[in-house]
Amino acid sequence: MITLEGLVDFHCHLDLYPDHRAAVQEADAAGVFTLAVTTTPRAWPRNHEFARATRHVHAALGLHPQLVGEHASELALWDAHLAEARYIGEVGLDAGPRFYKSFDLQKQVFEHILRRCAEAGNKVISVHSVRTAKAVLDHIEAYLPPGQGKIVLHWFTGTKAEAKRAIEMGCYFSVNAAMFNSERHISMVSALPLERLLTETDGPFTQTGGRPSKPSDVLVVVEAIGRLHSLSSLEVITNIKANLRGLLEFT
């Protein structure tokens, strides 16, 4: 029998659920390692406060690329909180139609974030890369020298060639259930090395059983990876836990 203890949700927006505190407590009680990403620096203090009181929930300091147009002025606040944060996210680039107008500013902000993370060292960074895989990888290569931090590409939907480049750069990938709804994305996920995979929900932006996904629903992702690689759920969970240890042991 599979228990929830030991599951990993490496990208979830717990502060966007109707009851933030309850969402944190539920994830912690379930024993799911949950990375609670944030979308603006102003969200950090409350997320940090709630996560610090738990064993399994960890807050990440973010400035979401989709919000850079309205919140770039908070970059100084992001800087002010950086020393408190081991995890960074959600950050990155987004060239979708709604956000392309801020793309140049996004690149400036992402460069700044990567440079500051490189200076600080030992940061684990959850990165958004919608329609921007090449640009994101170019930025990482230019501004985060090897050994100065770790990158986890969240919901990565680039090409196999871009995934190969990311692998060679040492990146990890957090995958969610929605990625198994597209043959193209399934093909890309199947090409990722098992030793670089982590699981995520990206709740509440994905759904499980007709409701917003919560960290314990990451078991659905575990099962999907198992089917893809002909592994049992227990084997996948063991693999993901080992990957998480490998990701974090450099710090």
C-alpha positions as CSV (number, residue, x, y, z in Angstrom):
1,M,0.0,0.0,0.0
2,I,1.3,3.4,-1.0
3,T,1.4,6.1,1.7
4,L,1.6,9.8,1.1
5,E,4.6,10.2,3.3
6,G,7.6,10.8,1.1
7,L,5.8,12.2,-1.9
8,V,7.2,15.4,-3.5
9,D,5.2,18.3,-4.8
10,F,7.9,20.6,-6.0
11,H,5.7,23.4,-7.3
12,C,2.4,24.4,-5.6
13,H,0.8,27.8,-4.9
14,L,-0.5,27.1,-1.4
15,D,-1.2,30.8,-0.8
16,L,-3.7,30.8,-3.7
17,Y,-6.1,28.3,-2.1
18,P,-9.1,29.7,-0.3
19,D,-7.6,28.9,3.1
20,H,-3.8,29.4,2.9
21,R,-3.0,28.2,6.5
22,A,-5.3,25.1,6.1
23,A,-3.6,24.2,2.8
24,V,-0.2,24.4,4.4
25,Q,-1.3,22.3,7.4
26,E,-2.9,19.7,5.2
27,A,0.2,19.2,3.1
28,D,2.4,19.0,6.2
29,A,0.0,16.5,7.9
30,A,0.1,14.3,4.7
31,G,3.9,14.2,4.9
32,V,4.3,15.6,1.3
33,F,7.4,17.6,0.7
34,T,5.8,20.7,-0.7
35,L,7.5,23.6,-2.3
36,A,5.2,26.6,-1.8
37,V,6.1,28.9,-4.6
38,T,5.1,32.6,-4.5
39,T,4.3,35.0,-7.3
40,T,5.4,38.3,-5.7
41,P,7.9,39.3,-3.0
42,R,5.1,40.7,-0.9
43,A,3.7,37.2,-0.6
44,W,7.0,35.9,0.9
45,P,6.7,36.9,4.7
46,R,3.3,35.1,5.2
47,N,4.4,32.0,3.2
48,H,7.7,31.9,5.1
49,E,5.9,32.2,8.4
50,F,3.5,29.4,7.7
51,A,6.1,27.1,6.2
52,R,8.6,27.6,9.0
53,A,6.2,26.1,11.5
54,T,6.1,22.8,9.5
55,R,8.3,19.9,8.7
56,H,7.3,19.2,5.1
57,V,6.4,22.6,3.6
58,H,9.1,24.9,2.3
59,A,8.5,28.5,1.0
60,A,10.1,29.8,-2.2
61,L,10.7,33.5,-2.9
62,G,9.3,34.5,-6.3
63,L,8.5,37.1,-8.8
64,H,6.4,35.5,-11.5
65,P,7.2,36.6,-15.1
66,Q,3.5,37.0,-15.8
67,L,3.4,39.7,-13.1
68,V,6.6,41.5,-13.8
69,G,4.8,44.2,-15.8
70,E,2.9,45.3,-12.7
71,H,5.4,44.2,-9.9
72,A,8.9,44.8,-11.2
73,S,9.1,47.6,-8.6
74,E,9.1,44.9,-6.0
75,L,12.6,43.6,-7.1
76,A,14.2,45.6,-4.3
77,L,12.0,43.8,-1.9
78,W,12.9,40.5,-3.5
79,D,16.5,41.4,-2.9
80,A,15.8,42.2,0.8
81,H,14.3,38.8,1.4
82,L,16.9,36.8,-0.5
83,A,19.1,35.9,2.5
84,E,16.0,34.3,4.2
85,A,15.2,32.0,1.3
86,R,16.8,28.7,0.3
87,Y,14.3,28.2,-2.5
88,I,13.5,30.6,-5.3
89,G,10.4,30.5,-7.4
90,E,8.3,31.1,-9.3
91,V,10.6,33.0,-11.6
92,G,11.5,32.9,-15.3
93,L,10.2,34.1,-18.6
94,D,6.9,34.0,-20.4
95,A,6.4,34.9,-24.1
96,G,2.7,34.1,-24.3
97,P,0.5,36.7,-26.1
98,R,-0.8,38.3,-22.9
99,F,2.7,38.8,-21.5
100,Y,5.0,39.4,-24.5
101,K,4.7,43.2,-24.0
102,S,6.7,42.9,-20.8
103,F,9.2,40.4,-22.2
104,D,12.2,42.8,-22.3
105,L,11.5,43.7,-18.7
106,Q,11.1,40.1,-17.8
107,K,14.6,39.3,-19.2
108,Q,16.1,42.1,-17.1
109,V,14.4,40.9,-14.0
110,F,15.3,37.2,-14.6
111,E,19.0,38.2,-15.3
112,H,19.0,40.2,-12.0
113,I,17.5,37.2,-10.1
114,L,20.0,34.7,-11.5
115,R,23.0,37.1,-10.8
116,R,21.9,37.6,-7.2
117,C,21.3,33.8,-6.8
118,A,24.8,33.2,-8.2
119,E,26.3,35.7,-5.7
120,A,24.4,34.2,-2.8
121,G,25.1,30.6,-3.8
122,N,23.2,27.4,-2.8
123,K,19.8,28.5,-4.1
124,V,17.3,26.0,-5.6
125,I,15.3,27.8,-8.3
126,S,11.9,26.8,-9.8
127,V,11.8,28.3,-13.3
128,H,8.8,29.1,-15.6
129,S,9.6,28.9,-19.3
130,V,6.4,29.2,-21.4
131,R,7.4,29.7,-25.0
132,T,10.9,30.7,-23.8
133,A,12.9,27.5,-23.3
134,K,15.9,28.7,-25.4
135,A,15.9,32.2,-23.8
136,V,15.6,30.7,-20.3
137,L,18.5,28.3,-20.9
138,D,20.6,31.2,-22.4
139,H,20.0,33.2,-19.3
140,I,20.9,30.4,-17.0
141,E,24.0,29.6,-18.9
142,A,25.1,33.3,-18.9
143,Y,24.2,34.3,-15.4
144,L,24.2,31.2,-13.1
145,P,27.7,29.6,-13.3
146,P,27.8,25.8,-12.6
147,G,27.9,25.0,-8.9
148,Q,26.4,28.4,-7.9
149,G,22.8,27.1,-7.7
150,K,20.4,24.4,-9.0
151,I,17.6,24.9,-11.6
152,V,14.3,22.9,-11.6
153,L,12.4,23.6,-14.8
154,H,8.7,23.7,-13.9
155,W,6.1,22.3,-16.4
156,F,8.8,22.3,-19.1
157,T,7.3,22.1,-22.6
158,G,10.3,22.9,-24.8
159,T,11.6,20.6,-27.6
160,K,13.6,17.4,-27.0
161,A,16.7,19.3,-28.2
162,E,16.0,22.0,-25.6
163,A,15.5,19.4,-23.0
164,K,18.8,17.7,-23.9
165,R,20.5,21.0,-23.6
166,A,18.9,21.6,-20.1
167,I,20.0,18.1,-19.0
168,E,23.6,18.8,-20.1
169,M,23.5,22.0,-18.1
170,G,22.5,20.0,-15.0
171,C,18.8,21.0,-14.8
172,Y,16.1,19.0,-13.1
173,F,12.5,18.9,-14.3
174,S,9.3,19.0,-12.2
175,V,6.4,17.3,-14.1
176,N,2.7,17.4,-13.4
177,A,-0.4,15.4,-14.4
178,A,-1.5,17.9,-17.1
179,M,1.7,17.2,-19.0
180,F,0.4,13.6,-19.7
181,N,-2.6,15.0,-21.6
182,S,-0.6,15.8,-24.7
183,E,1.2,13.2,-26.9
184,R,3.9,15.8,-27.7
185,H,4.5,16.5,-24.0
186,I,4.4,12.8,-23.1
187,S,7.1,12.2,-25.8
188,M,9.3,14.9,-24.3
189,V,8.8,13.7,-20.7
190,S,9.7,10.1,-21.8
191,A,13.0,11.5,-23.0
192,L,13.9,13.0,-19.6
193,P,16.3,10.9,-17.5
194,L,14.5,9.4,-14.5
195,E,17.3,10.7,-12.2
196,R,16.4,14.3,-13.1
197,L,12.7,14.0,-12.5
198,L,10.7,15.6,-9.7
199,T,6.9,15.6,-9.3
200,E,4.6,18.7,-8.9
201,T,0.9,19.6,-9.0
202,D,1.1,23.4,-9.8
203,G,-2.1,23.5,-7.8
204,P,-4.5,25.2,-7.8
205,F,-3.9,25.7,-11.6
206,T,-4.4,22.0,-12.3
207,Q,-7.4,19.8,-11.4
208,T,-7.7,16.4,-10.0
209,G,-11.2,14.8,-9.9
210,G,-12.8,18.1,-10.9
211,R,-11.3,20.2,-8.1
212,P,-8.1,22.1,-7.7
213,S,-5.2,19.7,-7.2
214,K,-3.5,19.6,-3.8
215,P,-0.1,18.3,-2.9
216,S,-1.3,14.8,-2.1
217,D,-2.6,14.5,-5.6
218,V,0.9,14.2,-6.8
219,L,0.4,10.5,-6.5
220,V,-1.4,10.8,-9.9
221,V,1.8,12.0,-11.4
222,V,3.8,9.2,-9.8
223,E,1.4,6.7,-11.4
224,A,1.7,8.3,-14.8
225,I,5.5,8.2,-14.6
226,G,5.2,4.5,-13.6
227,R,3.1,3.7,-16.6
228,L,5.6,5.5,-18.9
229,H,8.6,3.6,-17.6
230,S,7.0,0.3,-16.5
231,L,7.8,0.9,-12.9
232,S,5.7,0.4,-9.8
233,S,4.5,3.5,-7.9
234,L,6.8,2.6,-5.0
235,E,9.8,2.4,-7.4
236,V,8.9,5.9,-8.8
237,I,8.5,7.4,-5.3
238,T,11.9,5.9,-4.2
239,N,13.5,7.4,-7.4
240,I,11.9,10.9,-6.8
241,K,13.0,10.9,-3.2
242,A,16.6,10.1,-4.3
243,N,16.4,12.9,-6.9
244,L,15.3,15.4,-4.3
245,R,18.2,14.4,-2.0
246,G,20.6,14.7,-4.9
247,L,19.2,18.2,-5.7
248,L,19.5,19.4,-2.2
249,E,22.8,17.8,-1.0
250,F,24.9,20.4,-2.8
251,T,23.8,23.1,-0.3
